[in-house]
Amino acid sequence: MSFVHVFAPVWHSVAVDDGRSAVIASVHGTVLAVRLDSAVVEVGGVGLLLQATPATLAGLRVGQPGRVFTSLVVRENALTLFGFADDDERDVFETLQTVSGVGPRLALAMLAVHTPDGLRRAVAHEDLAALMRVPGIGRKGAQRIVLELGERLGAPAPAGGGAAAVSSADHREQVVEALVGLGWPLRAAQDAVASVLDGSPAPVGADEVPGVLRAALRSLGSARA
């Protein structure tokens, strides 16, 4: 079975100068395939290949309808759709690319490691260490991101009140469900998460889910190899 990335060359005519386009805001259709870094959604009889984070992909199920918010990146030799769980994640993805040296792949990697609010906190608090956890970002790159983004990502959600109660909940089952959604057996997913957490009973916070999921995927990939 083969799929196409994006199918209408005429979309070049509406691309903005920096290579991004708002032509396709979202796609909705049957999910044909889910991989570790992409998914295929059938729309109008055509399979669209969407690049996405593991957390976004974990919300899709093969054979079931799915809706993904999207950003179309236009290059001379390629049209690539990037998919997101919601419009906030998509908007953060596009804002990140306004930083010099940050392209769509690095922006997607940042959202694979941090939630949108996690990135807002890292920038607002000038937390260079948090930004440097993203593969491909060093100290100078983290400093540039903080300097150039400023307040453009918006303020993070307040830490008090209801948000604190949500963040204190244990989200490890969400990670397990995400791995199962990506095709791993339940037992293997549970063992991988337990291994990553090193048997710690401490709850997994909402902001930790992307990092734990990435680590569990690396662990499962190593075991398979």
Rosetta blueprint (number, residue, H / E / L):
1 M L
2 S L
3 F L
4 V E
5 H L
6 V L
7 F L
8 A L
9 P H
10 V H
11 W H
12 H H
13 S H
14 V H
15 A L
16 V L
17 D L
18 D L
19 G L
20 R E
21 S E
22 A L
23 V L
24 I L
25 A L
26 S E
27 V E
28 H E
29 G E
30 T E
31 V E
32 L E
33 A E
34 V E
35 R L
36 L L
37 D L
38 S E
39 A E
40 V E
41 V E
42 E E
43 V E
44 G L
45 G L
46 V E
47 G E
48 L E
49 L E
50 L E
51 Q E
52 A L
53 T L
54 P H
55 A H
56 T H
57 L H
58 A L
59 G L
60 L L
61 R L
62 V L
63 G L
64 Q L
65 P E
66 G E
67 R E
68 V E
69 F E
70 T E
71 S E
72 L E
73 V E
74 V E
75 R E
76 E L
77 N L
78 A E
79 L E
80 T E
81 L E
82 F E
83 G E
84 F E
85 A L
86 D L
87 D H
88 D H
89 E H
90 R H
91 D H
92 V H
93 F H
94 E H
95 T H
96 L H
97 Q L
98 T L
99 V L
100 S L
101 G L
102 V L
103 G L
104 P H
105 R H
106 L H
107 A H
108 L H
109 A H
110 M H
111 L H
112 A H
113 V H
114 H L
115 T L
116 P H
117 D H
118 G H
119 L H
120 R H
121 R H
122 A H
123 V H
124 A H
125 H L
126 E L
127 D L
128 L H
129 A H
130 A H
131 L H
132 M L
133 R L
134 V L
135 P L
136 G L
137 I L
138 G L
139 R H
140 K H
141 G H
142 A H
143 Q H
144 R H
145 I H
146 V H
147 L H
148 E H
149 L H
150 G L
151 E L
152 R L
153 L L
154 G L
155 A L
156 P L
157 A L
158 P L
159 A L
160 G L
161 G L
162 G H
163 A H
164 A H
165 A H
166 V H
167 S H
168 S L
169 A L
170 D L
171 H L
172 R H
173 E H
174 Q H
175 V H
176 V H
177 E H
178 A H
179 L H
180 V H
181 G H
182 L L
183 G L
184 W L
185 P L
186 L H
187 R H
188 A H
189 A H
190 Q H
191 D H
192 A H
193 V H
194 A H
195 S H
196 V H
197 L L
198 D L
199 G L
200 S L
201 P L
202 A L
203 P L
204 V L
205 G L
206 A H
207 D H
208 E H
209 V H
210 P H
211 G H
212 V H
213 L H
214 R H
215 A H
216 A H
217 L H
218 R H
219 S H
220 L H
221 G H
222 S H
223 A H
224 R H
225 A L
